[in-house]
Structures are given as structure tokens and as C-alpha cells.
């Protein structure tokens, strides 16, 4: 075979390899695109109406859920669960926030309340309704009127503890950093409220507040084991942007 013929064969073979490569690459690109589109979205938004909603609903504004717990159950671990409250919500038990970032919000100016009430754990401890964080979870509340309960006539009487906090964590299964973020919330505690906003002895605590109204007598109830009028700069296990606790 002449040199020209050999060169022609090489060119043909090379073109064949190039076309095969292009075809395989396009096939791989299509497979990757299909795989990406099948990955579930990790950010979910659900509407919750404790009065008119149902946990059998889809969770849209026209078919809201009844509970925050159901919204968390429908959100993949590692995802963001955004709950939009359509009515007042009573937190009368514990809600486990496992490996998710939970945002509970209401529309600006709605004055929707998130009211925590005391309940019994077993038959010996009275603690407030709370969010318990596990596996790196965090809680954010926005445009909510947070109502904290009276301890009057509660038996047994509530006592300060890391469990008696709106956001808390188990000492053995909680996150290394436990965070609560409050955006444009009002804090309305009963005069005899016993408890705190955040607490866990074994976690580093972060309390971030933006545009939040606190009553003057709330000292000592921000972070468990932090006394009233404590300078936040002196804390070794917590950080906050508040000037005084």
C-alpha cells in the first residue's frame, strides 16, 4: 500500500475515534444531566396552619399542614425546612430537629404567635415546649411573637435547666455548635417565666438577634447558666451580638 493510502487509513481511523469519543461524551453528559435532575431538592417550604391545616395536605398555601413536625419529616436530612405560619401555633411538646436547618416565619406585621407551654417529661420535670437539635441542626425564627409561659400552678414547679429552653440539645447527641437566630421577633414572657431561650452545657452556643424586642426584666433568661447583666465578652462557651444579657 502506498504512503498516501496508509495516511488515508490513519485519518479515517482517527476520525472514527474522535466521533466515538464525541458520542460517548454526549452520552455521559446526558447521563449526568439525568442524574442531577433526579437529586431531590434539599430546600423545602411548607405552610402551616394549626387551626385549619392537616398533616395529610401537601403543605402549600392553599393546603397547609397542621404541624411543624410534619414539615420537618417531609424535608430531607441535611436540607433547609422553611415553615411559614398562617395562624398562632402552640408549642406544647418537643420537636426534634434532626440534621436540618429550620426556619419558622410569619409575614411581616401579622403578629402571629409562637406560644410555648409547659409540659411534663415523665412525671417529675416540667419544661417548656421546645426545639431539640441533633446532628448539626439549627433554628431560625422570623417575624414571630414568641410567648413564654407562666409557671404559676404548674406542678411540679419548673426549674432552670438546659432542657427547659426554647432551643436545646441533648448533651450526648447534640451538635457541637447550637445556634438560635432571631429576626424581627418580639419576646413576650410571663413575669414568672422559668427557663431560657437556648441551652446545652456540652455545646458551644450562638444567639444572634436582629431587630428583636426584649423586655427589661429578661436578664438571666437568654442563655442557660448565664446570669443577668453578664457581659457577653466574658463568656467562654457562647457568643452573641447582644450588648448585655
LOKE-520481 format. One record per residue (C-alpha): residue in three letters; x, y, z; residue number from 0. Coordinates in steps of 0.25 Angstrom, whole numbers, always signed. Example, Ala and Ser with C-alpha at 12.3 -4.5 7.8 and 13.67 -1.06 7.14 Angstrom:
2
rest: ALA	xx: +49	yy: -18	zz: +31	nr: 0
rest: SER	xx: +55	yy: -4	zz: +29	nr: 1
***
This chain:
245
rest: UNK	xx: +0	yy: +0	zz: +0	nr: 0
rest: UNK	xx: +5	yy: +14	zz: -4	nr: 1
rest: UNK	xx: +9	yy: +24	zz: +7	nr: 2
rest: UNK	xx: -3	yy: +32	zz: +3	nr: 3
rest: UNK	xx: -12	yy: +20	zz: +5	nr: 4
rest: UNK	xx: -7	yy: +18	zz: +19	nr: 5
rest: UNK	xx: -9	yy: +32	zz: +23	nr: 6
rest: UNK	xx: -23	yy: +32	zz: +18	nr: 7
rest: UNK	xx: -26	yy: +20	zz: +26	nr: 8
rest: UNK	xx: -19	yy: +27	zz: +39	nr: 9
rest: UNK	xx: -28	yy: +39	zz: +36	nr: 10
rest: UNK	xx: -40	yy: +30	zz: +35	nr: 11
rest: UNK	xx: -37	yy: +23	zz: +48	nr: 12
rest: UNK	xx: -34	yy: +36	zz: +55	nr: 13
rest: UNK	xx: -47	yy: +42	zz: +51	nr: 14
rest: UNK	xx: -54	yy: +29	zz: +55	nr: 15
rest: UNK	xx: -48	yy: +30	zz: +69	nr: 16
rest: UNK	xx: -52	yy: +45	zz: +70	nr: 17
rest: UNK	xx: -66	yy: +42	zz: +66	nr: 18
rest: UNK	xx: -67	yy: +31	zz: +76	nr: 19
rest: UNK	xx: -61	yy: +40	zz: +87	nr: 20
rest: UNK	xx: -71	yy: +51	zz: +84	nr: 21
rest: UNK	xx: -82	yy: +41	zz: +84	nr: 22
rest: UNK	xx: -78	yy: +35	zz: +98	nr: 23
rest: UNK	xx: -76	yy: +49	zz: +103	nr: 24
rest: UNK	xx: -90	yy: +53	zz: +99	nr: 25
rest: UNK	xx: -96	yy: +41	zz: +105	nr: 26
rest: UNK	xx: -88	yy: +43	zz: +118	nr: 27
rest: UNK	xx: -93	yy: +58	zz: +118	nr: 28
rest: UNK	xx: -107	yy: +53	zz: +117	nr: 29
rest: UNK	xx: -106	yy: +43	zz: +128	nr: 30
rest: UNK	xx: -100	yy: +53	zz: +137	nr: 31
rest: UNK	xx: -112	yy: +63	zz: +134	nr: 32
rest: UNK	xx: -122	yy: +52	zz: +137	nr: 33
rest: UNK	xx: -115	yy: +49	zz: +150	nr: 34
rest: UNK	xx: -115	yy: +63	zz: +154	nr: 35
rest: UNK	xx: -129	yy: +65	zz: +151	nr: 36
rest: UNK	xx: -133	yy: +53	zz: +160	nr: 37
rest: UNK	xx: -126	yy: +58	zz: +172	nr: 38
rest: UNK	xx: -137	yy: +63	zz: +182	nr: 39
rest: UNK	xx: -137	yy: +78	zz: +185	nr: 40
rest: UNK	xx: -132	yy: +80	zz: +199	nr: 41
rest: UNK	xx: -139	yy: +93	zz: +202	nr: 42
rest: UNK	xx: -154	yy: +91	zz: +205	nr: 43
rest: UNK	xx: -164	yy: +102	zz: +208	nr: 44
rest: UNK	xx: -177	yy: +98	zz: +215	nr: 45
rest: UNK	xx: -189	yy: +106	zz: +220	nr: 46
rest: UNK	xx: -194	yy: +102	zz: +234	nr: 47
rest: UNK	xx: -208	yy: +106	zz: +240	nr: 48
rest: UNK	xx: -210	yy: +99	zz: +253	nr: 49
rest: UNK	xx: -225	yy: +103	zz: +253	nr: 50
rest: UNK	xx: -229	yy: +99	zz: +239	nr: 51
rest: UNK	xx: -218	yy: +91	zz: +233	nr: 52
rest: UNK	xx: -216	yy: +76	zz: +232	nr: 53
rest: UNK	xx: -203	yy: +68	zz: +232	nr: 54
rest: UNK	xx: -210	yy: +60	zz: +221	nr: 55
rest: UNK	xx: -209	yy: +72	zz: +212	nr: 56
rest: UNK	xx: -198	yy: +75	zz: +202	nr: 57
rest: UNK	xx: -193	yy: +87	zz: +210	nr: 58
rest: UNK	xx: -196	yy: +98	zz: +200	nr: 59
rest: UNK	xx: -202	yy: +112	zz: +204	nr: 60
rest: UNK	xx: -216	yy: +106	zz: +199	nr: 61
rest: UNK	xx: -214	yy: +93	zz: +206	nr: 62
rest: UNK	xx: -205	yy: +95	zz: +218	nr: 63
rest: UNK	xx: -200	yy: +85	zz: +228	nr: 64
rest: UNK	xx: -204	yy: +85	zz: +243	nr: 65
rest: UNK	xx: -191	yy: +83	zz: +250	nr: 66
rest: UNK	xx: -176	yy: +88	zz: +249	nr: 67
rest: UNK	xx: -172	yy: +73	zz: +252	nr: 68
rest: UNK	xx: -179	yy: +69	zz: +239	nr: 69
rest: UNK	xx: -172	yy: +79	zz: +231	nr: 70
rest: UNK	xx: -158	yy: +74	zz: +237	nr: 71
rest: UNK	xx: -162	yy: +60	zz: +234	nr: 72
rest: UNK	xx: -164	yy: +64	zz: +219	nr: 73
rest: UNK	xx: -151	yy: +71	zz: +218	nr: 74
rest: UNK	xx: -138	yy: +62	zz: +215	nr: 75
rest: UNK	xx: -127	yy: +61	zz: +225	nr: 76
rest: UNK	xx: -117	yy: +72	zz: +222	nr: 77
rest: UNK	xx: -127	yy: +81	zz: +216	nr: 78
rest: UNK	xx: -134	yy: +94	zz: +219	nr: 79
rest: UNK	xx: -148	yy: +94	zz: +225	nr: 80
rest: UNK	xx: -155	yy: +107	zz: +223	nr: 81
rest: UNK	xx: -168	yy: +107	zz: +231	nr: 82
rest: UNK	xx: -178	yy: +119	zz: +228	nr: 83
rest: UNK	xx: -188	yy: +120	zz: +239	nr: 84
rest: UNK	xx: -202	yy: +125	zz: +235	nr: 85
rest: UNK	xx: -208	yy: +125	zz: +249	nr: 86
rest: UNK	xx: -204	yy: +125	zz: +264	nr: 87
rest: UNK	xx: -196	yy: +112	zz: +268	nr: 88
rest: UNK	xx: -195	yy: +106	zz: +282	nr: 89
rest: UNK	xx: -182	yy: +98	zz: +285	nr: 90
rest: UNK	xx: -187	yy: +89	zz: +295	nr: 91
rest: UNK	xx: -177	yy: +78	zz: +294	nr: 92
rest: UNK	xx: -163	yy: +75	zz: +288	nr: 93
rest: UNK	xx: -160	yy: +76	zz: +273	nr: 94
rest: UNK	xx: -147	yy: +68	zz: +269	nr: 95
rest: UNK	xx: -139	yy: +76	zz: +258	nr: 96
rest: UNK	xx: -130	yy: +65	zz: +253	nr: 97
rest: UNK	xx: -119	yy: +69	zz: +243	nr: 98
rest: UNK	xx: -128	yy: +81	zz: +237	nr: 99
rest: UNK	xx: -128	yy: +96	zz: +237	nr: 100
rest: UNK	xx: -141	yy: +100	zz: +242	nr: 101
rest: UNK	xx: -147	yy: +114	zz: +239	nr: 102
rest: UNK	xx: -161	yy: +117	zz: +245	nr: 103
rest: UNK	xx: -166	yy: +131	zz: +240	nr: 104
rest: UNK	xx: -179	yy: +139	zz: +238	nr: 105
rest: UNK	xx: -182	yy: +150	zz: +229	nr: 106
rest: UNK	xx: -177	yy: +164	zz: +234	nr: 107
rest: UNK	xx: -187	yy: +171	zz: +243	nr: 108
rest: UNK	xx: -196	yy: +159	zz: +244	nr: 109
rest: UNK	xx: -194	yy: +158	zz: +260	nr: 110
rest: UNK	xx: -194	yy: +143	zz: +259	nr: 111
rest: UNK	xx: -191	yy: +136	zz: +272	nr: 112
rest: UNK	xx: -182	yy: +124	zz: +275	nr: 113
rest: UNK	xx: -186	yy: +121	zz: +289	nr: 114
rest: UNK	xx: -178	yy: +111	zz: +297	nr: 115
rest: UNK	xx: -186	yy: +104	zz: +309	nr: 116
rest: UNK	xx: -180	yy: +95	zz: +320	nr: 117
rest: UNK	xx: -182	yy: +80	zz: +319	nr: 118
rest: UNK	xx: -177	yy: +68	zz: +327	nr: 119
rest: UNK	xx: -165	yy: +60	zz: +323	nr: 120
rest: UNK	xx: -168	yy: +47	zz: +330	nr: 121
rest: UNK	xx: -175	yy: +51	zz: +344	nr: 122
rest: UNK	xx: -164	yy: +59	zz: +350	nr: 123
rest: UNK	xx: -160	yy: +70	zz: +341	nr: 124
rest: UNK	xx: -168	yy: +82	zz: +335	nr: 125
rest: UNK	xx: -161	yy: +88	zz: +323	nr: 126
rest: UNK	xx: -166	yy: +98	zz: +312	nr: 127
rest: UNK	xx: -169	yy: +93	zz: +298	nr: 128
rest: UNK	xx: -156	yy: +93	zz: +291	nr: 129
rest: UNK	xx: -148	yy: +90	zz: +279	nr: 130
rest: UNK	xx: -138	yy: +79	zz: +282	nr: 131
rest: UNK	xx: -126	yy: +80	zz: +272	nr: 132
rest: UNK	xx: -118	yy: +67	zz: +268	nr: 133
rest: UNK	xx: -107	yy: +65	zz: +257	nr: 134
rest: UNK	xx: -103	yy: +79	zz: +253	nr: 135
rest: UNK	xx: -117	yy: +85	zz: +253	nr: 136
rest: UNK	xx: -121	yy: +100	zz: +256	nr: 137
rest: UNK	xx: -133	yy: +108	zz: +258	nr: 138
rest: UNK	xx: -137	yy: +122	zz: +252	nr: 139
rest: UNK	xx: -149	yy: +130	zz: +256	nr: 140
rest: UNK	xx: -154	yy: +142	zz: +248	nr: 141
rest: UNK	xx: -166	yy: +152	zz: +249	nr: 142
rest: UNK	xx: -171	yy: +144	zz: +261	nr: 143
rest: UNK	xx: -177	yy: +148	zz: +274	nr: 144
rest: UNK	xx: -170	yy: +138	zz: +284	nr: 145
rest: UNK	xx: -179	yy: +136	zz: +296	nr: 146
rest: UNK	xx: -173	yy: +129	zz: +308	nr: 147
rest: UNK	xx: -182	yy: +123	zz: +319	nr: 148
rest: UNK	xx: -185	yy: +126	zz: +333	nr: 149
rest: UNK	xx: -180	yy: +116	zz: +343	nr: 150
rest: UNK	xx: -192	yy: +119	zz: +353	nr: 151
rest: UNK	xx: -199	yy: +106	zz: +357	nr: 152
rest: UNK	xx: -190	yy: +97	zz: +349	nr: 153
rest: UNK	xx: -187	yy: +84	zz: +357	nr: 154
rest: UNK	xx: -176	yy: +81	zz: +359	nr: 155
rest: UNK	xx: -171	yy: +95	zz: +358	nr: 156
rest: UNK	xx: -161	yy: +97	zz: +346	nr: 157
rest: UNK	xx: -147	yy: +99	zz: +350	nr: 158
rest: UNK	xx: -136	yy: +105	zz: +341	nr: 159
rest: UNK	xx: -129	yy: +94	zz: +333	nr: 160
rest: UNK	xx: -123	yy: +93	zz: +319	nr: 161
rest: UNK	xx: -135	yy: +84	zz: +316	nr: 162
rest: UNK	xx: -144	yy: +96	zz: +320	nr: 163
rest: UNK	xx: -140	yy: +105	zz: +308	nr: 164
rest: UNK	xx: -147	yy: +108	zz: +295	nr: 165
rest: UNK	xx: -136	yy: +103	zz: +287	nr: 166
rest: UNK	xx: -127	yy: +92	zz: +294	nr: 167
rest: UNK	xx: -119	yy: +80	zz: +291	nr: 168
rest: UNK	xx: -116	yy: +66	zz: +297	nr: 169
rest: UNK	xx: -103	yy: +66	zz: +304	nr: 170
rest: UNK	xx: -99	yy: +53	zz: +297	nr: 171
rest: UNK	xx: -105	yy: +55	zz: +283	nr: 172
rest: UNK	xx: -106	yy: +70	zz: +281	nr: 173
rest: UNK	xx: -98	yy: +78	zz: +271	nr: 174
rest: UNK	xx: -84	yy: +83	zz: +275	nr: 175
rest: UNK	xx: -90	yy: +97	zz: +272	nr: 176
rest: UNK	xx: -104	yy: +100	zz: +276	nr: 177
rest: UNK	xx: -110	yy: +113	zz: +269	nr: 178
rest: UNK	xx: -122	yy: +121	zz: +270	nr: 179
rest: UNK	xx: -125	yy: +133	zz: +261	nr: 180
rest: UNK	xx: -136	yy: +142	zz: +263	nr: 181
rest: UNK	xx: -140	yy: +152	zz: +253	nr: 182
rest: UNK	xx: -150	yy: +163	zz: +256	nr: 183
rest: UNK	xx: -157	yy: +156	zz: +267	nr: 184
rest: UNK	xx: -164	yy: +160	zz: +280	nr: 185
rest: UNK	xx: -161	yy: +153	zz: +292	nr: 186
rest: UNK	xx: -173	yy: +153	zz: +302	nr: 187
rest: UNK	xx: -170	yy: +145	zz: +315	nr: 188
rest: UNK	xx: -179	yy: +144	zz: +327	nr: 189
rest: UNK	xx: -174	yy: +151	zz: +339	nr: 190
rest: UNK	xx: -171	yy: +137	zz: +346	nr: 191
rest: UNK	xx: -166	yy: +130	zz: +333	nr: 192
rest: UNK	xx: -155	yy: +120	zz: +337	nr: 193
rest: UNK	xx: -146	yy: +116	zz: +326	nr: 194
rest: UNK	xx: -137	yy: +121	zz: +315	nr: 195
rest: UNK	xx: -136	yy: +123	zz: +300	nr: 196
rest: UNK	xx: -125	yy: +114	zz: +298	nr: 197
rest: UNK	xx: -117	yy: +104	zz: +306	nr: 198
rest: UNK	xx: -108	yy: +92	zz: +306	nr: 199
rest: UNK	xx: -96	yy: +90	zz: +315	nr: 200
rest: UNK	xx: -88	yy: +82	zz: +305	nr: 201
rest: UNK	xx: -90	yy: +91	zz: +293	nr: 202
rest: UNK	xx: -84	yy: +104	zz: +288	nr: 203
rest: UNK	xx: -96	yy: +113	zz: +288	nr: 204
rest: UNK	xx: -99	yy: +124	zz: +278	nr: 205
rest: UNK	xx: -110	yy: +134	zz: +280	nr: 206
rest: UNK	xx: -112	yy: +144	zz: +268	nr: 207
rest: UNK	xx: -122	yy: +155	zz: +269	nr: 208
rest: UNK	xx: -126	yy: +165	zz: +258	nr: 209
rest: UNK	xx: -137	yy: +175	zz: +261	nr: 210
rest: UNK	xx: -142	yy: +167	zz: +274	nr: 211
rest: UNK	xx: -150	yy: +174	zz: +285	nr: 212
rest: UNK	xx: -147	yy: +168	zz: +299	nr: 213
rest: UNK	xx: -154	yy: +173	zz: +312	nr: 214
rest: UNK	xx: -145	yy: +179	zz: +322	nr: 215
rest: UNK	xx: -147	yy: +168	zz: +332	nr: 216
rest: UNK	xx: -142	yy: +157	zz: +323	nr: 217
rest: UNK	xx: -128	yy: +157	zz: +329	nr: 218
rest: UNK	xx: -123	yy: +143	zz: +332	nr: 219
rest: UNK	xx: -133	yy: +137	zz: +323	nr: 220
rest: UNK	xx: -125	yy: +138	zz: +309	nr: 221
rest: UNK	xx: -115	yy: +127	zz: +311	nr: 222
rest: UNK	xx: -116	yy: +115	zz: +321	nr: 223
rest: UNK	xx: -106	yy: +117	zz: +333	nr: 224
rest: UNK	xx: -103	yy: +132	zz: +329	nr: 225
rest: UNK	xx: -107	yy: +141	zz: +340	nr: 226
rest: UNK	xx: -114	yy: +155	zz: +338	nr: 227
rest: UNK	xx: -105	yy: +167	zz: +333	nr: 228
rest: UNK	xx: -94	yy: +157	zz: +329	nr: 229
rest: UNK	xx: -84	yy: +164	zz: +319	nr: 230
rest: UNK	xx: -85	yy: +154	zz: +307	nr: 231
rest: UNK	xx: -70	yy: +157	zz: +304	nr: 232
rest: UNK	xx: -67	yy: +149	zz: +317	nr: 233
rest: UNK	xx: -73	yy: +136	zz: +312	nr: 234
rest: UNK	xx: -65	yy: +124	zz: +308	nr: 235
rest: UNK	xx: -75	yy: +115	zz: +303	nr: 236
rest: UNK	xx: -85	yy: +125	zz: +296	nr: 237
rest: UNK	xx: -85	yy: +136	zz: +286	nr: 238
rest: UNK	xx: -96	yy: +147	zz: +284	nr: 239
rest: UNK	xx: -97	yy: +160	zz: +277	nr: 240
rest: UNK	xx: -105	yy: +166	zz: +289	nr: 241
rest: UNK	xx: -98	yy: +176	zz: +297	nr: 242
rest: UNK	xx: -104	yy: +171	zz: +311	nr: 243
rest: UNK	xx: -110	yy: +158	zz: +316	nr: 244
***
